[in-house]
Amino acid sequence: MLSLIGVVVIVVGLALRLNALLVVLVAGFCSGLVAGMTPTEILEALGHAFTQNRAVSLFIITLPVIGLLERNGLRDQAERLVQKFRAASAGRITLSYLVLRKLTNAFGLQLGGHPAMIRPLIAPMSVGAAERDLSSAAIASPRFHSLSQRIRVLNAVSENFGNFFSQLIFVASGGLLLIKSVLDKSDASVSLADMALYAIPTALISLLVMFVMCRRLDRNIRREQRLLREEYPDLSYEGGVKESADSGSDTHSISVRESQS
């Protein structure tokens, strides 16, 4: 039972919302001490595991780059760009990204991800499309905040659908090779091409499901936009119309006076 002390430490530490890295390190030390390892041997094992799997942490390099781009207005520029295209909607943007994600995965290109594409580009563009023709008060309202969160959720779902349900189409993908090795150990001879072929229907079904979800999202956005325009009218626009109308009436009165003189 003492050999499971590391699992208990992880469960308790995460339940108390402590620092995840510190919890894992403490759990590793507890498991190593129970197994009879010295602190030096535990540190050596941790260092060896890190160096063997250091490629997994390469995504950390992209985080400061994305942070710098966002700090310099990447998200704002994405919103302004999409608002210039009247036909662009949150659902169409999300579906287009899903199609791109599936095509790149089919050729083994890992172009995408939540930190690299969804947060800095796809989500701001989708929310920017929903903000079109809305007043600043409507955009700052709790109703639109809730709508923007639903849009971001569907953006994240599109990334998961695009990656998970299409990565096995590529014959040299890591998941497909893992399945191949397991089947070979079980004396089940299946070629990589056949397994990739069987992954295509799953990718198409996930695309169809996301198409329906994007259509529903666009309908919900149009309904919410109508309610927001009624609840938060664009007063600046109305003021401009009223001002122009007043100026027109003033011009008309001046012309009448001149004609009478």
WOMO-V635343 format. One record per pair of residues at least 12 apart in sequence whose C-alpha atoms are under 7 Angstrom apart, sorted by the first residue. I is the first residue (numbers start at 1). J is the second residue. Records with the same first field share a line. If there is no record, write none. Layout:
I: J, J
This chain:
2: 34
3: 31, 34
5: 30, 31
6: 27, 28, 30, 31
9: 27
10: 23, 24, 27
29: 42
66: 116
70: 120
74: 120
75: 120, 121, 124
78: 121, 124, 125
79: 124, 125, 128
82: 125, 128, 129
83: 128, 129, 132
88: 129
89: 126, 129, 130, 218
90: 126, 127, 129, 130, 218
91: 214, 215, 217, 218
92: 214
93: 126
94: 155, 158
95: 211, 214
98: 158, 159, 162
101: 162, 163
102: 162, 163, 166
105: 163, 166, 167, 170
106: 166, 167, 169, 170
107: 170
108: 170, 173
113: 159
114: 156, 159
118: 155, 156
122: 155
123: 152, 155
126: 151
127: 148, 151
130: 221
134: 229
135: 232, 233, 234
137: 232
138: 228, 232
161: 206
165: 202, 203, 206
166: 203
168: 196, 199
169: 196, 197, 199, 200
170: 196
171: 192, 193, 196
